[in-house]
Amino acid sequence: MALTDQLPYELAQEFGIVALAEEGGAIAVATAPHMTVATLSAARQRLGKPLRTRSVDAEQFRSLLTTAYSSVVSSSKSSTTTKFADAAAPEAQHADLLSTATGDETSPAVRIVNELLREALARGASDIHLDATEQGGRVRCRVDGVLGDVRDTDAATHAAMIARCKVLATLDIAERRMPQDGRIQVVVAGHKVDVRIATLPTQHGERAVLRLLDTSAARLDLSALGLDATTLAALRDAVRMPHGLVLVTGPTGSGKTTTLYAAVSELDRERLNVVSVEDPVEYALDRVAQTQVNPRIELTFARALRSILRHDPDVIIVGEIRDRETAEIAIQASLTGHLVLASLHTNTAGAAITRLVDMGVEPFLLASSLRGVLAQRLVRRLCVHCRVAHSTTNAEAALLALHGISGIMQLYEATGCDQCNHTGYRGRMGLYRWLPVTADIAQAIHARVPDTSLEASVTAAGWPALATDATRHLQTGATSLSEVLRVVTL
């Protein structure tokens, strides 16, 4: 293997090291002024032989780098447009990944990672998993909330892909014992896509997960989320109140952040001071001051919130309430004239109230500040090209009847075709449950009524449960009963 294949252009440039030639069992390298002991050690590990170093100045290093990689420099500079995107840095100009010919890319690792990004984005994947296995590695993609295998790789290819991802996100490639997090940005078919990269050491080696966030595809509009008319009107009324707390709940990956961002679109941001604290900042919002927490410098949700309150906010967005301190500050802010929009990880709307009380929030404060809770789930849409209708069976009718759902004479099921990658589904949509804090609900919260009783009271008042909200989608063939059962307990 050529030295330029063992130490690709991006690594040589990053390390400040150019491998010149093999000499008697060692490799002669030229080192730039910015080379460090750590990068020298990483280069030695990668090349697998002792190094004989020769220091050169910056101009000589650039000349040697250009000469050594003359056949690949031009393509390398434009092939991966995934340079590190610092939130504080001006936006860089990125070439489109689709405009890069596969054969022009520098090394196998560069080519494979680029192909993987292109393929995942074309399939609408939200995550790419690079798993370390006993045999080598396995690549999986999460499409519409479901993980699926893409390919298996050998150990060398897996290690090269992990190293490539680290280089792109400016992580320490020599550090394999500690988890690391980074961020890059790519452009595909004119769409800017933020990619969050997280690495983790495992028993078989390092694994990495790449989360893909298509910033241009974000539907930041409440009317586009698929809420029924009554729930949509109630949520809009809540987020237009001058003060109070509005919660969005659900498990990880249920679209809570998208709903919070869509709620911001309902605000008059020209006349309101809107500030957020998030982990991480997923999409850039116009006229919103967004702060990302950073535990490494002790910038927690609670600390950021205390500072935000000194910035004369009208609306505060809390990415997630995780602890008592954050919950108490959010409640106090909502009681002192601020509108607070926040997310919380619970399975039901009623459980959100129970969890906040368990965190230490006084029930009487919660009853006074809370305006409403929106619980949500995401279900996959049936592919309109291959879905098949069938008459509702007796077993299906009995299952639906247990939850007060009747009158559905026809259901649809997935079959699979080329349009949906033979999964039977394409895209996702939301199921929603709104819990309004009326006078009766506020009194029940104050009395510490169990969340199951709260849920029953809300249902009796005519607000549909998650399963009931699914009825309208089952009737139109937008999704299948098996898919609803996958995410919602009927």
N, C-alpha and C positions, 0 to 999 in steps of 0.2 A: 504494500500500500504506500502510495506517495506521501511525503511529509505534509503536503498541502491538504491531503484527504484526512490525515490523522489530526491535523490542527487547522480547521477551516478558517477562512478569511475573517469571519466575525470574531472568532475566538482569538486569533492572532492580534487583531486590532484591539480587542478588549484587554487581553493580557499585556500587550506591549512587547510581544515576543515573535520573532520570525525564525522559523527553523530553516537553516541554510543547507546543511549536508550532514551525512553520517560519517563519523571519523573514529575508526577503531573501537566500535562498540558503544560509542557515545554520539550525541547529536550536538553539532555546533549551532548555537542560536545567537541572534542579535537582539539586544534588549533596549527598549526605549526608556527615557527618563521616568515615565510614569509607572514602570514595572515595579511590583511589590514582591516581597518574599512569599506572600500567600499565592499570588498568581503564578510565580515561578514554580512553586510546589504543585499547583494544579496542572501546569503545563508538563511537568516531569511525569506526573501520574498519567496524563493522557497519552504522551508519547511513549511511555514505557521504558525509557532508557535514561542513563545519566546525561546531564546537559553541561556543555562547555559554553559559558556565556561570554559575550563580548559587548560592552556598552557602547552605544552610539548616540549621537544627539538626535533631536526630533526630526530634523530635515533628512538625515541619513536613514533614519528608521522608515520614514514615509517612502523614500526611494527604494529601499530594500523590500518593503512590503508590496509596493506596486510591481516590482520586478518579479518577485516570487509568485505573485498571484495575478500576473498580467492577463491570463486567460479567463479569470473569473471575477476580477474586481468590478468591471462595469455591470455585470449581471447581478452581482451580490449587492451592489448599492441600491438596485431597484427591485430585486426579487421579492424580498420580504419587506413589506412596508410597515412591519410591526415593530416600530421603535417604541421605547418606553414613553408613556404619556404621563408626565407629571401634572397633577391638577393645577399647580401654580404656574406652569410653563405655558407660553403661547402655543397655540395649536400648530402642529407641524403639517407640512404638505405630504400626503401619502399617495403613492401610486396604487392602482387597483390590483388586487391579487389575481383577478381573472385575466388581467392583461399580461401576466407573467407566464411565459412558456415553461412548462415543466422541465424540459431539457436544458434550459439555460441556468437552472439554479445550481448553487455552488457545490453542495455535498449531498450525500444520501439523506442525512438528517434534516437538512434544510428542505429538500424536496419532499420528504415524507410529511413533515410537519405542515408545510404549505398545502400539500394535497389534502391532508386531513382537515385543515381549517376550511378549505374550499368545499369539500364534500359535506362536512357537518353543517355549514351555513346553507348549502343548497338544500339539505334535508330539513332545515328548520330546527336543528338541534339546539338545546339550551346549555348542554354540558358535554365535555369530552373527558372521558376517564382514561388515563394511562396507568393501568394496574400492573404491578410487579407480581409475577407468578413464579412457581418453582421451575417451570420450563423456560421462562424468559419474560415475556410481557403480553398483555392483552389490551386492545383498544376497544372501548365501548362508548356509545353515544346515547344521550337521553333525548328522545324525540317525543314531544307531546306528553312529557312526564313519565315515560317508560324507558328503562335502560335496555339496550340491545347490543350484542356483540358486533364488532365491525371487522376486526382482524386480529390474528395472533402474530407476535414478533419474537425474534430471538433476543437473547440477553443483551448482545452488543447494540442492536438497533434500539431496544428500549432505553438503554443507558444514553445513547446518542440523542434520542428524542427528548429525554428529560433535560439533558445538558443544553440542548437547543432552546427549550422553553425557558430555562434559567437565564440564558444569555439575552434573550429577547426582553425579559422582564427585569434585567439588570440585577439578578440575584447572584449569590455567591455559589459558583458551581463546585467549589471545593468542599462546601459544607453539605454533608450527607446525613448528619446525625440529628439535625434540628429541623422542624417545619419552617418553611419560608412562604411569604406571600408577595405577589407583585402584580403588575398591571401593564398591559400593552394595548395598542389600538391598531386595527386593520381596516381596510376599505375593500369591500366586495360589491361589485356591480353598482357602485356609487353610494352604497350604504356604509356609514361608519359603524363599526362594531367594536365595543370595548370588550377586552378579554381579561378576566381576572384569573391569575394562575396561583394555585396553592400546592405546595409539595409536602410530602409526609413520609418519614422513614417507616418501613414495614419489615417483617421478618425476611422477605425475599428481595428487598431492595427498596429504592424510592418509588413512590407513586406520585402522580400529579393529576389535578383536576382543573380543567379550563372551563370557566363559565362564560358563555357568550351572551353579550347584551347588545342587541341591535337597536342603537339609539334612534335611528330614523324610523323604525317600525313600531315604536312605542305608541300605543293608542291612549294618549293622555286626555281622554274625554269621557265623562261619566256616561253619556248617552251611547257610547260605543261599547260599553262593557257587558251589555245584555241583561241589565236589571229589569224586572217587570215595572210597569208604570207607577204603581203605588210605592214600591220600595225606592225607586229612583226619586220620586217627589219628596219622600220623607228624608232621604239622605241629603238631597239638595237643601232642604230647609234647615237641616242640622248644621251643615258646613257654612251656611250663610248667617248663622247666629253670631252675635257680637262676642260672646264668651261661652265657655263650657268645654267639655271633653267629649270627643267622638272617637270611638275605637273601631279598628278593623282587625278581626281575628281569623285564625285558621292555621293549619300546619305549614311547615316550610314548603315553599314552592306553590302556594295556593293563590298567588297574585296579589298579596296584600300591598306591596309597595306600589304596584301599578295603580291600584285603587286609590291609595293615598295621593299619588301624583295627579291622578285624574281629578280628584276632589279639589286640588289646588287650582285647576283650570276654571273652577266655578267662582274663584275669588277675584275681586277687583284689585289686582296687584299694583296698579298704578297709584292707588290711594292707600294701600295697606303695606305695612312692613312685614314681610313673610320671611321667617328664618327657620332653618331645619338643622337637625343633628341626626346623622345617619351612619350606618356601618354595613356596607360602604355606601358612598354616593353613587347610585346606579345610573341615573340620567340627569343631565344638566337641565335645570328649569329656569326659564326666563323670569327675571325680577324676583328671584328667591336666593337669599344668602344661605348657601349650603355648607355645612361643616361636617367633616368626617372624623369620627372618633379614632383615637390612636392610643391604645393601652400602653405602648412602649414608652410614651412620654406622659402617661397618666392623664390623658385627655379622654375621660370617660363620658358616658351619656349625662350623668349627674353633674359633673364639673362643667361640661359644655352648656348644659341647661341653665346653671346658675349664672354663667357669663352672659348667655343670650338674654336673660331677664333684665340686664343692664343696658341692652341695646334698643330699648323702646319698641318691642315687637307688638304687632297686632295679632298675628297668627304664628303659632309654633308647631312645627312638624317633628315628631319624635319617631325615628325609624323603628325602634322597638323598646318597649318597657320591659326591662329584665330584672330589676331589683327594687327593693323598698325605697331607696333614696330617690331613684329616678321617678318612681310612681308618686311619691309624696310631692316632689317638686312640680310634676305635671299637674297634679290635683290642685295644689296651691296656686299655680299660674292660671288655671281655668277659673278659680274662684276670685281672682283679683283682676278680672277684666280682659283676659286673653282667651282666644279660641285655640284649643290644643287638639291636633289630629295625631293619633298614635296607633301603632300596631302592637299586637300581643299574640303570643303563641298559645292558643287554647283550641279545643275541638268544637266547642259550641259557644254561642253568644252568651248564654247564661253563665258558663264556666269562666268567662272573662271577669265577671263581677266577683265570683268566688275566689279566683286567683289573686285579684288585687286586695281583697280582704285578708287572704292568707299572707300576702306580702307585708301586711301591717297597716294598710290604709283603713282609716276609721269608716265604718259603714255610713254614718251620717254625712261625712264629707263627700263620699262617693255618690250618695243619693242626691246631694245638692248640686254636684258639678257635672255628672254624666248626662249627656243628651241622647245618646243612642249607641248601639253596638251592631256592627255588620259582620256576620259570620259568612265565610265563603269557601268554596272548593272549586277546583277546575276539573272538568271532564272532557274527554276527547270527542271531537266531532266525527260522525260517520262520514266516510268518503261518499260523496254524492254520485260518483261514477260506478260504484260497485255495491252499495248497500242493497239489502234484499228485505222486502216486507213479508211478514207472516202473521196469521191470525193469532191473537193472544190465547195462549193455552190456559187450561184450567188452573194449573200450578202458578202461572204468572199472574193470573187474575186474582187468585187467593192471596198471593204475596202482596200485591198492590192494595187489595181491600183491607188488609191488616192495618194499613196506615191511611185509610179513608180515601184512597185513590180508586176511582171507578170510571167506567165509561170509555176506557181505552180498548178499542176493538182490534187494533192493529199495532204491532211493534216492528221495529227494524233491527237487523243484525248485520255485523261486519262479515265481509267475505275476503276482500283483498284484490288489488289489481296493480298495474304498473303505475297508475297515478298516485297511489298512496303507499308505494313501496311494499305492497302486499301485506299491509298491516290492517287494512279495513278502516283506518282512521286518518284524518288529516286536519290538524289544527285543534284548538281547545276553546272552550267557552266556560263561563262561570255559573255556579249555582249560589244563590244568596239567601240569607235569612236576616231580617232586620228586627232588632229588639229596641223598641222606643221606650224611653224612660218617662212614662206618664206618671201622674200623681199616685196611682195604685202601685206601679212598679217601684217608684221611689220609696213608698211606704214599706213595700216588701223587702227592698234592699236594706232599709234602716232596721228592719226586724230580723235580718240575717236569714231570710227564707232560702232554702236550698235551691241550687240552680235548676234542678229538674222541675221544681214547682214554678219557678220563674218562666221557664220555657213553656210549660203547660198553660200558664196564664196568657202568655203572648199568643200562643196558638189559638186559644179560646177567643181572643180579641180579634182574630181574623188575619193575623200575619202568618204567611206560609212558612213551614219548616223547609229545610234544605231538600228533603225528599219530595215534598209537595211542589217546590219550585221546579223540580225536574220534570214534573208532569207535562208542562207545556212543550218541553224539548222532546219528550218521548212521543207525544202526539204528532209532532211535525216530522219525526224521523231524524231530528238533528243529532241524537245520540241513541245508544242502545241501553236496555235494562241492565245488561251485564256490566257496562261501563259505569252506570250510576251506582250499582251495588259495589263496585270496586272502591269508590271513594266516599260513599254515604251509606250509613246503616239504615235500612228501611225498617 
